């Protein structure tokens, strides 16, 4: 995710919208619950063949159908999954199912329905002004609230607190207008999301349940009825969610649908996600990432999710694949700039740059502590071997092995120019045809260099050549 600071988008409502309660009634606008609103809008999307979440890939046949069913049924939803499974992005995409504009009593802090106000302020406005009650309109982006559950989250954060400034102005503590509303009431008539729900302290869970189920708030002995209209969605790690004592049963029971998310099941899907999410280093040089580099990077993540050497309870996020992709391309860019080459093409030797971006995103099991680099190297080696075996045929392998028995030695590394690889192709003609098949007929020198290095690594992994490695540099020679 991009952590850079951005200016919030400001939306201006159309000029022809009602400005008073009387105009709103005359316009024929009808009030409906949030659950009904998003269900009706989802029906329209489904009928039009549109995806509920265009920005999330890999869930088309699994998670999304379950989510659509839950929304049509009017259920609150909890998404269970390990880190990096697009749970938060999926939840945020639900905002698009809300109506673009919603009328509220002007000045209301909790988005009061003009037809059915619930706060003391809005009730007073409607009672005093009747059809002349001012109406304002809020954009759907303002009807979404989100909180990361942490042990220090308080009732004041979620529900509200007595505002000492309002008390100092002369209001009584028993006056509802002394309350400063928290996150949940402020997204009344909208969607509220809690990330990592089990991390919420039990007493806070009880307070949240009160406002969502019992429809009342108790703040410092001050009790008010507040029938909020909110669709609740939450995320949790399956291990935390299923452990007894991490979430109170009544709150758990509130969710009508429990949906299990997952990592991309196909390498091609993970590659598509990486292509759309990766933020590559800015450069004027053209960047070409060979197909085998993409498959090796994505394949290493898939192998990591099944590796007994890694702690699977914490998961292996897609963010790992994205970070590795960015690191490998950045390392190739560094070479191109240093050697004054006119194109950026990553090679197998550039995978060494992924060690740093991988170490912080995986957890090695206790028996393998201190061997992080070895474990990562094994993952990339296994991924390279799989990609090579599944995609590369070398009818010329006998000629290549024979050539290396004639004292040919191949040097590779992330600091060598593409010209050095072309010299090797000229020295060993049998290498050119398979390298060309890997790189493609239109490949330039940098792409041929990358393909040749992949070919040499594949021949080493399939035990046809020996390899002596030191960091990102390697020497390939005969096994004899």
PyMOL commands that set and color helices and strands:
alter all, ss='L'
color gray80, all
select helices_A, chain A and resi 21-27+34-47+63-72+87-97+120-132+140-143+155-158+164-168+176-178+183-186+197-199+202-214+238-242+249-254+267-277+291-304+318-339+348-359+366-368+372-391+397-405+418-427+430-439+445-461
alter helices_A, ss='H'
color red, helices_A
select strands_A, chain A and resi 77-80+101-105+135-139+144-148+160-162+179-181+190-195+216-219+222-225+230-236+257-260+286-287+343-344+410-412+466-470+473-477
alter strands_A, ss='S'
color yellow, strands_A
deselect
rebuild
show_as cartoon
